[in-house]
């Protein structure tokens, strides 16, 4: 296995009850069969009412707005959906959700997992739908964001900030989450506009247009996921990009998920822990959208070959490959994912 884990890392309210008062007395039922039928109907209505209440409880109060761009140089479709929790008055950042190849990810803003994350951290969600123009081959050209698709997202954010009456969204820092081609988009967006990105995730993609990223992009914290059972060429591409940029002090970590192929796996839950740390370290109030800078010494170093996690003591040894984590909690999550163990909450 390419990534080994450390063996030496140190160490609600009660439910409401339905109160039933005096049970109405039913007299003169003609038959026992009729009594059972009435009771059955009452219980059926009660069950429907209970299920309806559960369904309502699962929907977080929020607002959504849609925006679309016409065909561009490297895309046929660019559609976006903004969702945000209504109780938040001003947003610190935007979590951008980019799905796999040519898929429509606008409904991803309805994911209860991300909605709860957004509500806890004063973050808005953007679900994306990019689709390529017809072309030969299977490469997602829209992932090459510098050719137009990135600008489509930037312009959509500006328009949605006006529609939603939240002007802070136009320039808010971005947390980039994606799967497969969505991770490719995230990587290329970070290369293109690193000043807008608080953190990004590459998640089991395969085709990239940039190799060694500019210094500013290497300063953007990133998580790069590969699946142990994914196609070997996908794994080699992502680990190669990681090794090349980490060699130049990129603030990134590589995570290999055991037993996982080309699938999201547990990368979503680890990314949430990662984004939580980044919001605390890099993102201030909504009124101050500029990002704080991090460096090698501000984080935790994980040895890929030695199987240990240690505080940085200086410039990494160029002869050994390491992971960089913003906090010890993220480092512990990395260790747990690689061991197949539950994440610490």
C-alpha positions as CSV (number, residue, x, y, z in Angstrom):
1,X,0.0,0.0,0.0
2,X,1.4,3.4,-0.9
3,X,0.1,5.1,2.3
4,X,0.8,3.6,5.7
5,X,-0.7,4.8,8.9
6,X,0.8,5.6,12.2
7,X,0.8,3.1,15.0
8,X,2.3,5.5,17.6
9,X,0.1,8.6,17.4
10,X,-0.7,9.8,20.9
11,X,-3.4,10.2,22.1
12,X,-29.7,16.1,23.1
13,X,-32.4,16.7,24.4
14,X,-35.1,14.2,25.3
15,X,-37.6,13.1,22.7
16,X,-41.0,14.7,22.8
17,X,-43.8,12.4,23.7
18,X,-47.3,12.4,22.2
19,X,-49.6,13.0,25.1
20,X,-53.0,11.4,24.8
21,X,-55.7,12.7,27.1
22,X,-59.0,11.1,27.8
23,X,-59.8,8.4,25.3
24,X,-63.2,8.9,23.8
25,X,-65.6,6.2,24.7
26,X,-67.2,4.4,21.8
27,X,-70.5,2.7,22.4
28,X,-72.9,0.5,20.5
29,X,-70.4,-0.9,18.1
30,X,-72.4,-3.3,16.0
31,X,-69.7,-5.9,15.6
32,X,-66.1,-6.7,16.8
33,X,-65.0,-6.5,13.2
34,X,-66.2,-2.9,12.9
35,X,-64.3,-2.0,16.1
36,X,-61.1,-3.4,14.7
37,X,-61.6,-1.6,11.4
38,X,-62.0,1.8,13.2
39,X,-59.0,1.1,15.4
40,X,-57.0,0.2,12.3
41,X,-58.0,3.4,10.5
42,X,-57.0,5.5,13.5
43,X,-53.6,3.9,13.8
44,X,-53.1,4.2,10.0
45,X,-53.8,8.0,10.2
46,X,-51.5,8.3,13.2
47,X,-48.7,6.5,11.4
48,X,-49.0,8.8,8.4
49,X,-49.0,11.8,10.6
50,X,-45.9,10.6,12.4
51,X,-44.0,9.9,9.2
52,X,-44.9,13.4,7.9
53,X,-43.5,14.9,11.1
54,X,-40.3,12.9,10.7
55,X,-40.0,14.0,7.0
56,X,-40.5,17.6,8.0
57,X,-37.8,17.3,10.7
58,X,-35.3,16.2,8.2
59,X,-35.6,19.3,6.0
60,X,-33.5,22.1,7.3
61,X,-35.0,25.6,6.8
62,X,-33.2,27.3,3.9
63,X,-33.5,29.2,0.7
64,X,-32.3,28.3,-2.8
65,X,-31.6,30.2,-6.0
66,X,-30.7,29.1,-9.5
67,X,-28.3,30.6,-12.1
68,X,-27.1,29.4,-15.5
69,X,-24.6,30.4,-18.1
70,X,-24.8,30.0,-21.9
71,X,-22.4,27.7,-23.7
72,X,-18.8,28.8,-23.3
73,X,-15.4,27.9,-24.8
74,X,-15.0,24.7,-22.9
75,X,-18.5,23.8,-21.8
76,X,-22.0,23.4,-23.2
77,X,-23.8,23.7,-19.8
78,X,-23.0,25.6,-16.7
79,X,-25.8,25.6,-14.1
80,X,-25.7,26.4,-10.4
81,X,-27.9,26.2,-7.4
82,X,-27.3,28.2,-4.2
83,X,-28.7,27.0,-0.9
84,X,-28.2,28.6,2.5
85,X,-29.6,28.2,6.0
86,X,-32.1,31.0,6.7
87,X,-30.9,31.6,10.2
88,X,-27.4,32.8,9.0
89,X,-27.3,36.6,8.6
90,X,-23.9,36.7,6.9
91,X,-21.7,34.0,5.4
92,X,-18.0,33.3,5.9
93,X,-17.5,31.0,3.0
94,X,-19.1,29.0,0.2
95,X,-18.8,25.2,-0.1
96,X,-18.8,24.4,-3.8
97,X,-20.0,20.9,-4.7
98,X,-18.9,19.5,-8.1
99,X,-20.0,16.0,-9.1
100,X,-18.5,13.4,-11.4
101,X,-18.3,13.5,-15.2
102,X,-21.0,15.7,-16.8
103,X,-23.4,15.0,-13.9
104,X,-25.9,17.4,-12.5
105,X,-24.9,18.2,-8.9
106,X,-27.4,21.0,-8.2
107,X,-29.4,18.7,-6.0
108,X,-26.3,18.0,-3.9
109,X,-27.2,21.1,-1.9
110,X,-30.1,19.1,-0.5
111,X,-27.6,16.6,1.1
112,X,-28.4,16.7,4.8
113,X,-24.7,16.1,5.7
114,X,-23.6,19.3,3.9
115,X,-26.6,21.3,5.0
116,X,-25.8,20.6,8.7
117,X,-22.2,21.5,8.0
118,X,-23.3,24.8,6.4
119,X,-25.6,25.6,9.3
120,X,-22.9,25.0,11.9
121,X,-20.3,27.1,10.2
122,X,-22.2,30.0,8.5
123,X,-21.4,28.6,5.1
124,X,-23.5,28.7,1.9
125,X,-23.7,25.7,-0.6
126,X,-23.4,25.8,-4.4
127,X,-24.2,22.8,-6.4
128,X,-22.8,22.7,-9.9
129,X,-23.8,21.1,-13.2
130,X,-21.1,21.3,-15.9
131,X,-21.4,19.4,-19.2
132,X,-19.0,19.3,-22.1
133,X,-19.6,20.2,-25.7
134,X,-19.7,17.1,-27.9
135,X,-16.1,16.0,-28.7
136,X,-13.9,13.0,-29.3
137,X,-12.6,11.2,-26.3
138,X,-13.6,11.1,-22.6
139,X,-11.7,14.0,-21.2
140,X,-13.9,16.5,-19.3
141,X,-12.8,19.7,-21.0
142,X,-14.8,21.8,-18.6
143,X,-12.3,20.7,-15.9
144,X,-9.8,23.0,-17.5
145,X,-11.3,25.9,-15.7
146,X,-8.9,28.6,-17.1
147,X,-10.6,28.1,-20.5
148,X,-14.0,29.5,-19.3
149,X,-15.8,27.2,-16.9
150,X,-14.1,28.8,-13.9
151,X,-15.2,32.2,-14.9
152,X,-18.7,30.9,-15.3
153,X,-18.7,29.9,-11.6
154,X,-17.2,33.2,-10.6
155,X,-19.9,35.1,-12.5
156,X,-22.7,32.9,-11.1
157,X,-21.5,33.6,-7.6
158,X,-21.8,37.4,-8.3
159,X,-25.3,37.0,-9.7
160,X,-26.5,34.7,-6.9
161,X,-25.2,37.2,-4.3
162,X,-27.5,39.8,-5.8
163,X,-30.5,37.5,-6.1
164,X,-30.1,36.3,-2.5
165,X,-29.4,39.7,-1.1
166,X,-26.2,38.4,0.4
167,X,-23.5,40.6,-1.3
168,X,-20.7,38.9,0.8
169,X,-21.1,35.8,-1.4
170,X,-19.7,37.5,-4.4
171,X,-16.2,37.5,-3.0
172,X,-16.5,34.9,-0.2
173,X,-13.7,32.3,0.2
174,X,-14.4,28.9,-1.4
175,X,-14.2,25.4,0.0
176,X,-14.0,23.1,-3.1
177,X,-15.5,19.6,-2.7
178,X,-15.7,17.3,-5.7
179,X,-15.7,13.7,-6.8
180,X,-13.9,12.3,-9.9
181,X,-14.2,15.0,-12.6
182,X,-15.3,17.3,-9.8
183,X,-12.0,16.9,-8.1
184,X,-10.2,17.6,-11.3
185,X,-12.2,20.9,-11.6
186,X,-11.2,21.8,-8.0
187,X,-7.5,21.2,-8.6
188,X,-7.6,23.3,-11.8
189,X,-9.6,26.1,-10.1
190,X,-7.1,26.2,-7.3
191,X,-4.3,26.5,-9.9
192,X,-6.3,29.3,-11.7
193,X,-7.5,31.4,-8.8
194,X,-5.7,30.4,-5.6
195,X,-6.6,33.7,-3.9
196,X,-10.3,32.6,-3.8
197,X,-9.8,29.1,-2.4
198,X,-9.6,28.4,1.3
199,X,-9.1,24.7,0.8
200,X,-9.8,22.0,-1.9
201,X,-10.4,18.3,-2.3
202,X,-9.3,16.0,-5.1
203,X,-11.3,12.8,-4.9
204,X,-10.3,9.9,-7.2
205,X,-10.2,11.7,-10.5
206,X,-8.0,10.9,-13.4
207,X,-7.3,13.7,-15.9
208,X,-5.6,16.9,-15.0
209,X,-4.3,19.8,-17.2
210,X,-1.8,21.2,-14.7
211,X,1.2,19.5,-13.0
212,X,3.4,21.6,-10.8
213,X,1.1,24.4,-9.5
214,X,2.1,28.0,-8.9
215,X,3.5,28.8,-5.4
216,X,0.3,30.6,-4.4
217,X,-1.8,27.5,-5.3
218,X,0.6,25.2,-3.4
219,X,-0.1,27.3,-0.3
220,X,-3.8,26.4,-0.5
221,X,-4.4,23.4,1.8
222,X,-5.6,20.3,0.0
223,X,-6.7,16.7,0.5
224,X,-6.1,14.3,-2.4
225,X,-8.0,11.0,-2.1
226,X,-7.3,7.7,-3.9
227,X,-9.1,4.4,-3.5
228,X,-7.0,1.3,-2.9
229,X,-9.1,-0.6,-5.5
230,X,-9.5,2.2,-8.0
231,X,-7.9,1.9,-11.5
232,X,-4.1,1.8,-11.2
233,X,-3.6,4.7,-13.7
234,X,-6.0,6.9,-11.7
235,X,-4.0,6.2,-8.5
236,X,-0.7,6.9,-10.2
237,X,-1.8,10.2,-11.6
238,X,-3.0,11.6,-8.3
239,X,-0.1,10.3,-6.3
240,X,2.2,11.7,-8.9
241,X,0.6,15.1,-8.7
242,X,0.8,15.0,-4.9
243,X,4.4,13.9,-4.8
244,X,5.5,16.6,-7.4
245,X,3.8,19.5,-5.5
246,X,4.5,18.2,-2.0
247,X,8.2,18.1,-3.0
248,X,7.8,21.9,-3.4
249,X,6.2,22.3,0.1
250,X,2.5,22.1,-1.0
251,X,0.3,22.1,2.1
252,X,-1.4,18.9,1.0
253,X,-2.2,15.4,2.3
254,X,-2.7,12.2,0.3
255,X,-5.2,9.7,1.7
256,X,-5.6,6.2,0.4
257,X,-8.9,4.6,1.4
258,X,-8.5,0.9,1.9
259,X,-11.0,-1.3,0.1
260,X,-12.5,1.6,-1.9
261,X,-12.7,1.8,-5.7
262,X,-13.9,4.7,-7.7
263,X,-16.4,5.9,-5.1
264,X,-16.8,8.7,-2.6
265,X,-16.2,6.3,0.3
266,X,-15.5,8.1,3.6
267,X,-13.9,11.1,1.9
268,X,-16.9,13.3,2.6
269,X,-16.7,12.9,6.4
270,X,-13.0,13.5,6.5
271,X,-13.3,16.5,4.2
272,X,-15.8,18.0,6.7
273,X,-13.3,17.7,9.5
274,X,-10.6,19.2,7.2
275,X,-12.9,22.1,6.2
276,X,-13.8,22.7,9.8
277,X,-10.1,23.2,10.7
278,X,-9.5,25.4,7.6
279,X,-12.4,27.7,8.5
280,X,-10.9,28.2,12.0
281,X,-7.4,28.8,10.7
282,X,-7.8,30.8,7.4
283,X,-11.3,32.3,7.3
284,X,-12.3,35.3,9.5
285,X,-15.7,37.0,9.7
286,X,-17.9,37.6,6.6
287,X,-16.9,41.2,6.7
288,X,-13.2,40.3,6.2
289,X,-13.1,37.8,3.2
290,X,-9.3,37.8,2.8
291,X,-7.7,34.5,3.7
292,X,-5.0,34.0,6.3
293,X,-1.8,32.4,5.2
294,X,-0.5,29.1,6.5
295,X,2.9,27.6,6.1
296,X,4.7,24.3,6.6
297,X,5.5,25.0,10.2
298,X,1.9,25.8,11.2
299,X,0.7,22.3,10.7
300,X,1.4,18.6,11.5
301,X,3.6,16.4,9.3
302,X,2.7,12.8,8.6
303,X,5.4,10.4,7.3
304,X,4.1,8.3,4.4
305,X,7.0,5.9,4.5
306,X,7.9,5.8,8.2
307,X,4.3,5.4,9.4
308,X,4.5,8.3,11.9
309,X,3.0,11.7,12.5
310,X,5.2,14.4,14.0
311,X,5.4,18.2,14.4
312,X,7.4,19.8,11.7
313,X,11.0,20.8,12.7
314,X,12.0,22.5,9.5
315,X,12.0,22.1,5.7
316,X,11.0,18.6,4.8
317,X,13.7,16.2,3.8
318,X,13.5,16.0,-0.1
319,X,14.3,12.3,0.0
320,X,11.2,11.3,1.9
321,X,7.5,11.9,1.2
322,X,5.2,13.4,3.9
323,X,1.7,14.6,4.3
324,X,0.8,18.0,5.7
325,X,-2.2,18.5,8.0
326,X,-3.6,21.8,9.4
327,X,-4.3,20.3,12.8
328,X,-3.8,17.2,14.9
329,X,-7.5,16.4,14.6
330,X,-7.2,16.2,10.8
331,X,-4.0,14.1,11.2
332,X,-5.9,11.7,13.5
333,X,-8.8,11.5,10.9
334,X,-6.2,10.6,8.2
335,X,-4.9,7.8,10.4
336,X,-8.3,6.5,11.1
337,X,-9.4,6.5,7.5
338,X,-6.2,4.7,6.4
339,X,-6.8,2.0,9.1
340,X,-10.5,1.7,8.4
341,X,-11.3,2.8,11.9
342,X,-14.1,5.2,13.0
343,X,-13.3,8.9,12.9
344,X,-13.0,10.8,16.2
345,X,-15.8,13.3,16.7
